[in-house]
Every structure is written in C-alpha cells, then in structure tokens.
Amino acid sequence: FFKEKYMTDVTVHNVVGAKDGATVFVESKGEPHFYTYAVVPIDELERKVMTEKIWADEFQVENAIKGGLYGMIFKEEFNQLDNYYDSLAAEGKITGRTKESIQNVGGHGFSTPYYFISIASETSIQPVYELFMKNPDESAENLRKAFKDNSFSAENLFINIQLFMADPNAKPDKKLFDRIIKDLEEMTSIPRGSYSFVLNDNFIDKQSSSGMGDNSLDLTNDIIKD
C-alpha cells in the first residue's frame, strides 16, 4: 500500500485491533524517515482481512513524509539539535521516549526520542514533496534545491519537544526547564521552525506515549527560529 501510493517501503511495528478493522503502525525504511499508520478493514462475519480496502489519512501521511523530507534536507541542523539533547541525556538530567514507544504508538511523522515535527500549511516544502513523489531516489542535494526558502514561514512548521526527568522520582525541574529554554533561544545553527517545549516527570503512558501530567512544565509561547 505505502509503496504503491507513497513510493515508500515501510516496516510494520504494531497492529492494534478496533471495531471492524485494525490500525497498523509503520516506520519508513531509510530516508525520508517518518512514522505513520494505516487502517486495515476486517469483515468480522466472514472473518476476512480486506487488504484491498486498506486506507490512510492522506493529509496525515503527506505531512509525515514532508516532515521526513524537512529532516532529510536539513540533516546538519537537526544533528546540532540532536547533539544538544544527547549531551543533556549524557549528563543524566533528562531522557526521551524509548524507541519502542515511538515505533509502537507514539511516532508522529519525523520523530526522535526528544521531539517530532508537525506541519500546517507550509508551502516551501511542497515542491520537495512533489519532486520526491516523482522520483523517490532523488538526491538530498536536489531535494534541498527544490525547497523554497523565500516562502518559508516558521509559524507553520512545528518542532514539538517533549522531555522527561531521568530520575524516576524527580518532579520537573524549573531551573533545568529555564536553562533549556535559554539554550534554545541562543542556538543559531538548529532548524528553522516554531519550537514548543514540555518537561515532564519520569512517567509515560504506555498506550498514548504521552507524558503530560499536572506537574508538567509547558512553554507558554513558542520559540520562533525563522
């Protein structure tokens, strides 16, 4: 289904049953890297899996691919962001979501243990997406050339950061929260976009892969990197 419709090979990580069907959580192989899902209808009376009627939310899948393409063409900038959070994790202060939680239920488009990308009506990435759909083997260099820098709007591309305290018994640390905000504001070589940020305690809901709780610290206004 994904190969024919979206020119992408995927790996199936999890299947969750629902009424009249199942939701299948998948991860793309290689680049652009992204997570998404499809729905497989099931005829319960006939006990038949209707593979010919597999469907996916086109808007959601296209945005997932666009986020993966954005991560692919700005890999150097995302490496800077990843290195920063890896360094915090190495200090033993924070942790991110596990790879398993992202694969099984928590993956949204271009996702890492620390953040995921979501896109509104961002027109600058559309030519990149169209070029990829015409030629999935197109080089990252040519895909980057198709990106329309002059029409980019940081307010339409969201980099959603969700971190957890490394100490299982610790509450979200306000000093650490403020330090990370300050670091984000001062960094100049990270990807452009609107950064939201939440610092949670160590608990994560296994079904939703969310860690939001009553004591979570949430950034009031996004940090804009334009």
C-alpha positions as CSV (number, residue, x, y, z in Angstrom):
1,F,0.0,0.0,0.0
2,F,2.7,2.5,1.0
3,K,5.0,1.5,-1.8
4,E,2.3,2.0,-4.4
5,K,0.6,5.1,-3.1
6,Y,3.5,7.0,-1.4
7,M,6.6,5.5,-3.1
8,T,7.9,4.3,0.3
9,D,8.9,0.9,1.8
10,V,7.8,0.6,5.4
11,T,8.3,-1.7,8.4
12,V,5.2,-2.7,10.4
13,H,5.8,-2.3,14.2
14,N,2.4,-2.8,15.8
15,V,-1.2,-3.8,15.0
16,V,-3.9,-2.5,17.2
17,G,-7.4,-4.1,16.9
18,A,-10.5,-1.9,16.6
19,K,-14.1,-2.4,15.6
20,D,-14.3,-3.6,12.0
21,G,-10.6,-3.3,11.5
22,A,-7.1,-2.8,12.8
23,T,-4.7,0.2,12.9
24,V,-1.2,-0.7,11.7
25,F,1.7,1.5,12.9
26,V,4.6,1.7,10.4
27,E,8.0,3.3,10.0
28,S,9.6,4.2,6.7
29,K,12.8,2.4,5.6
30,G,15.6,4.8,5.0
31,E,15.1,8.4,4.1
32,P,12.9,10.4,4.3
33,H,12.4,8.9,7.7
34,F,8.9,9.1,9.3
35,Y,6.3,7.2,11.3
36,T,2.6,6.9,10.3
37,Y,-0.2,4.4,10.3
38,A,-2.9,2.8,8.0
39,V,-6.2,1.2,8.7
40,V,-7.0,-2.4,7.5
41,P,-10.7,-3.2,7.4
42,I,-11.8,-6.6,8.7
43,D,-15.1,-8.3,7.8
44,E,-15.8,-9.9,11.2
45,L,-18.7,-12.1,9.9
46,E,-16.6,-13.5,7.1
47,R,-13.5,-13.5,9.3
48,K,-11.7,-11.9,6.3
49,V,-9.0,-9.2,6.2
50,M,-9.9,-6.8,3.4
51,T,-6.4,-5.9,2.2
52,E,-7.8,-4.4,-1.0
53,K,-9.5,-1.7,1.1
54,I,-6.6,-0.5,3.2
55,W,-6.7,3.2,3.7
56,A,-4.8,6.0,5.4
57,D,-5.5,9.6,6.2
58,E,-3.8,11.3,3.2
59,F,-3.3,14.6,5.0
60,Q,-1.6,12.9,7.9
61,V,0.6,10.7,5.7
62,E,1.6,13.5,3.4
63,N,2.6,15.7,6.4
64,A,4.6,12.8,7.8
65,I,6.5,12.5,4.6
66,K,7.0,16.3,4.4
67,G,8.4,16.3,7.9
68,G,10.8,13.5,7.0
69,L,11.9,15.4,3.9
70,Y,12.5,18.5,6.0
71,G,14.6,16.5,8.4
72,M,16.5,14.9,5.4
73,I,17.4,18.2,3.6
74,F,18.4,20.0,6.8
75,K,20.2,17.0,8.4
76,E,23.1,19.0,9.6
77,E,20.9,21.4,11.5
78,F,18.9,18.5,13.1
79,N,22.2,16.9,14.0
80,Q,23.0,20.0,16.1
81,L,19.7,19.8,17.9
82,D,20.1,16.0,18.5
83,N,23.6,16.5,19.8
84,Y,22.3,19.1,22.3
85,Y,19.7,16.7,23.8
86,D,22.1,13.8,23.7
87,S,24.5,15.9,25.8
88,L,21.7,16.6,28.4
89,A,20.9,12.9,28.5
90,A,24.6,12.1,29.0
91,E,24.6,14.4,32.0
92,G,21.9,12.2,33.5
93,K,19.4,15.1,33.7
94,I,16.8,14.2,31.1
95,T,15.6,11.3,28.9
96,G,13.4,11.0,25.9
97,R,10.8,8.5,24.8
98,T,12.1,5.0,24.1
99,K,12.4,3.8,20.5
100,E,9.9,1.1,21.2
101,S,7.2,3.6,22.4
102,I,7.8,5.7,19.2
103,Q,7.5,2.6,17.0
104,N,4.5,1.1,18.6
105,V,2.2,4.0,19.2
106,G,4.0,7.3,19.6
107,G,5.5,8.1,16.3
108,H,4.2,11.2,14.5
109,G,5.9,11.9,11.2
110,F,9.5,12.8,11.6
111,S,10.1,11.7,15.3
112,T,13.1,11.3,17.6
113,P,13.1,10.4,21.3
114,Y,13.1,14.1,22.1
115,Y,10.8,15.8,19.5
116,F,8.6,15.4,16.5
117,I,7.7,17.7,13.5
118,S,4.2,18.7,12.6
119,I,3.4,21.0,9.6
120,A,0.4,23.3,8.9
121,S,0.1,24.9,5.5
122,E,3.8,25.3,4.8
123,T,4.2,25.9,1.1
124,S,8.0,25.9,1.0
125,I,8.2,22.1,1.4
126,Q,5.5,21.3,-1.3
127,P,7.9,21.3,-4.3
128,V,10.2,19.0,-2.3
129,Y,7.4,16.6,-1.7
130,E,6.3,16.7,-5.4
131,L,9.8,16.0,-6.6
132,F,10.1,13.1,-4.2
133,M,6.8,11.6,-5.4
134,K,8.0,11.8,-9.0
135,N,11.4,10.3,-8.1
136,P,11.8,8.6,-4.7
137,D,15.5,8.1,-5.5
138,E,16.2,11.8,-5.9
139,S,19.3,13.0,-4.1
140,A,19.1,15.0,-0.9
141,E,21.0,17.8,-2.7
142,N,18.4,18.1,-5.4
143,L,15.6,17.9,-2.9
144,R,17.2,20.7,-1.0
145,K,17.3,22.9,-4.1
146,A,13.6,22.4,-4.6
147,F,12.9,23.9,-1.1
148,K,11.5,27.4,-1.4
149,D,13.5,29.4,1.2
150,N,11.8,32.7,0.4
151,S,8.3,31.4,1.2
152,F,9.2,29.6,4.4
153,S,7.2,30.6,7.5
154,A,8.4,29.3,10.8
155,E,4.9,29.7,12.3
156,N,3.7,26.9,10.0
157,L,6.4,24.3,10.9
158,F,6.3,23.0,14.5
159,I,9.2,21.2,16.3
160,N,7.5,19.8,19.3
161,I,9.9,18.9,22.1
162,Q,8.9,16.6,24.9
163,L,11.5,15.6,27.6
164,F,11.3,13.6,30.8
165,M,13.3,13.8,34.0
166,A,15.9,11.0,34.1
167,D,15.3,10.4,37.8
168,P,12.2,8.2,38.2
169,N,11.3,10.1,41.5
170,A,12.0,13.6,40.4
171,K,9.5,16.3,39.6
172,P,10.0,18.5,36.6
173,D,13.0,20.8,37.4
174,K,12.2,24.5,36.9
175,K,15.9,25.5,36.7
176,L,16.5,22.9,34.1
177,F,13.4,23.9,32.2
178,D,14.6,27.6,32.1
179,R,18.1,26.5,31.1
180,I,16.8,24.6,28.1
181,I,14.6,27.4,27.0
182,K,17.6,29.8,27.2
183,D,19.8,27.4,25.3
184,L,17.1,27.0,22.5
185,E,16.7,30.8,22.3
186,E,20.5,31.3,21.9
187,M,21.2,28.4,19.4
188,T,21.7,29.7,15.9
189,S,22.5,26.5,13.9
190,I,19.4,24.5,14.6
191,P,16.5,24.0,12.2
192,R,14.1,26.8,11.5
193,G,10.6,26.5,12.9
194,S,8.3,27.1,15.9
195,Y,9.6,25.3,19.0
196,S,7.3,24.1,21.7
197,F,8.7,22.5,24.8
198,V,7.3,20.4,27.7
199,L,9.3,19.0,30.6
200,N,7.6,16.0,32.3
201,D,8.4,13.9,35.3
202,N,9.5,10.3,34.5
203,F,6.1,8.8,33.9
204,I,4.9,8.0,30.4
205,D,1.6,6.5,29.4
206,K,2.3,3.2,27.6
207,Q,-0.9,3.4,25.4
208,S,-0.5,7.0,24.2
209,S,3.2,7.5,24.6
210,S,2.4,10.9,26.3
211,G,4.0,12.1,29.5
212,M,1.8,15.2,30.1
213,G,0.7,15.5,33.7
214,D,-0.5,18.1,36.2
215,N,3.1,18.9,37.2
216,S,4.5,19.2,33.6
217,L,6.3,22.4,32.7
218,D,5.0,23.8,29.4
219,L,6.5,26.7,27.4
220,T,3.8,29.4,27.1
221,N,4.9,31.0,23.8
222,D,6.8,29.1,21.1
223,I,10.4,29.9,20.3
224,I,10.5,31.1,16.7
225,K,13.5,30.3,14.6
226,D,13.0,32.0,11.2
